[in-house]
Amino acid sequence: MFPNHIPNPEDKTAMALTRAAVLENNADLGVVFDTDVDRSGVVDNKGNPINGDKLIALMSAIVLKEHPGTTIVTDARTSMALTKFITDRGGNHCLYRVGYRNVIDKGVHLNEDGIETHLMMETSGHGALKENYFLDDGAYMVVKIIIQMVRMKLEGSDEGIGMQRQKDLKPLKNSGNTSRKEGYKDGN
C-alpha cells in the first residue's frame, strides 16, 4: 500500500484519510491521485469528499463559466442529477460508453464535428479538457480547482470549493448511478 492507503480517488480509506488530514490541519483542500495521476478526487475544507458525480459537477461548473453552452461528455454511469446540474447551467450533457478512452475519444470527435466540447470525464475520476489537448490528467483538473479556489478568495469568499455549490452538489452521488431510468442518451 502506498504510504498509508491505496492510491485511488474512489477508495473510501484514501478519501477518509485525506479528509482527516484536511480537518486536522485546517487545510483548504485535500487531493487523492491514482498512481499515474490521470485520476483525481478532492476533499474540501469542511471534509466533504468530492469524487464521482460530484467531481464531474464541480469541473462542469468551472468549465461552463469559461465556455458557456459547451458539451460535457461523461460515461453512462452518471446520475440523472448530474444531467440536471449541467443543463441547469446552460451546458449540454452527452452520455457515452463506459471507459475513459471512449469518453475522451467521443469529445474529440464532437469537436471535430463542430460541437464545442471542453470537458470529458468519467465517474472514476479520469478527466480530460480540450484546453489540455484531451490528455487524461488528474493534476491538471486539480489545478483548475485550485485556480477557482483562488478566484473565490480574491472575490472575498471564505467558503471552500465544496461549500460554493454544496446545495447543488448534495443530491449528487459520489459514485456513478447505473440505474438511469429515463433520459439516457448514448451521445450518437
Secondary structure, 3 states (H helix, E strand, C coil): CCCCCCCCCCCHHHHHHHHHHHHHHCCCEEEEECCCCCEEEEEECCCCEECCHHHHHHHHHHHHHHCCCCEEEEECCCCHHHHHHHHHCCCEEEEECCCHHHHHHHHHHHHHCCCCEEEEECCCCEEEEHHHCCCECHHHHHHHHHHHHHHHHHCCCCCCHHHHCHHHHCCCCCCCCCCCCCCCCCCC
